[in-house]
Amino acid sequence: MMFLFFFIFISVPLVEIYLFIIVGKFIGSLETILLVILTAIIGGFLIKREGIKTLNYLKLSGITEPQNLIKALRDGLFIVLSGIFLITPGFATDLFGFILFLKPIRDFIVKFVLKKIKFSELSEFNEYE
């Protein structure tokens, strides 16, 4: 697990630097810098808008039903993660942030993770028999 974090920690900046060079050659260095700044501004705007929408949904629906609370917390978590990726300078992180920002992708990830958790619980249960 430690190796995975080390690999990500090293590879993400290298991929971003490579993409900066490629995009800079294609559109120019000043335009590349402006594009990175623009994506950060757009990302900040989208995160603010979606965060406010999620908070309003939570206020209007109330926290009397656990399903509403879980949905709002889940959406809030993905919005925060998306915001971190969008504000981080780079094209790969921006792409990942915009992908996480899309609701169908978020729903797919949640379903996938829940299936993995349920499967792992069942496999642990079978080991003890």
N, C-alpha and C positions, 0 to 999 in steps of 0.2 A: 504494500500500500504506500509506503514511504517513497518507493521508486517511482510510482505513478505520479505523485505530487511533484517530485523532483523533475520528472520528464515534462510535465505540463508547465512547471515554472520556467524551465529552460526553453522549451519549444515554442510557446506562445509568443514571446518577444522576438524570437528568430523568424517565425512566420510573418509577424507584423512588419519587421524590418525588410524582409524580402518583398512583401507586398507594397510597402512604401517605395522601394526602389523601382519595382515594375510599373506601378501606377505613375510615379514621378517621371519615368522615361516616356510614358505614353502621353500624359497630359501636362507635364511640367511640375517643377518642385513647388512653386508658389500655389498653383492650383491644387496640388495634393494636400498641402497644409490647410488651405481654405476648405477643402472637402472634409478633412478630418474635423475641423472646427464646426463646420455646418452639421455634420452628422451628430456631434455631441450636443449642439443646440437643439436639433430636431428631437434627439433622444430625450433630452431634459424636458422639452415641451410635452412629448407624448407620455412620459412617465408621470409628470405633474397632472395631466388631464385624466389619465387612467386611474391614478391614485385617488384623485378627488371623486371620480365616478364610483370607485370601489367603496370609499368611505361613505358617500351618499347612499349607496345601496345598503350598506350595513346599518345606517341610521334609519332608513325607511323600512327595511324589512324587520329590524329589531333583532335582538339576539335571543329572543325567546325560543326560537327553533334552532337546534344545534346544526342542522343542515345548512342554514343560511350563514351561520358563523363560520363553519368549515369552508364553505364556498368563498366567502369574502377573504378569509385568511389565506386560502390557497391562491386566489387571484392576487392578493397583496404580496405574497412571497414571490410569485413569478414576476410581478411588476418590479419589485426591488432588484431581483436578479437581472432582469432585462435592463434596468436602468444602470446597474453596475457595468454591464457589458457595453451599453451604448455610450456611456460617458468615458470609458476607458479608450484612449486613443488607439485607433487601428481599424483596419477594414475587416479582418476576420472576426474580431470581437464585436464590431458593429453588426455584421451579418448574423452572428449568433444571438445578439441582443434583439434584433428585429424578428428573428425566428421565434424566440421565446415570447415575444410580445404578442404573437398571433394566438387567439383563443383556441382554434382547432388543434394547434400544436401543443398548447398547454394541456388541453383535455386528453390528448393522446399520451403525453408523458405521464400524467396522473394515472390513467388507466393501466399503462405499462408497469409503472412502479407498484401499483396496488396488486396487479397480478403476480409480480415477482415476490412481493411480501407474502401474499397468500400461499404461493407455491413453496416458499422457503419455510413458512410455518408448518405446512403439511409435511414437508420432507423432514423437518426436525422432529415432528410428532412420530413419523414412521420409524425414525432411528431408535426411539426409546422403546418401541414395542419388542 
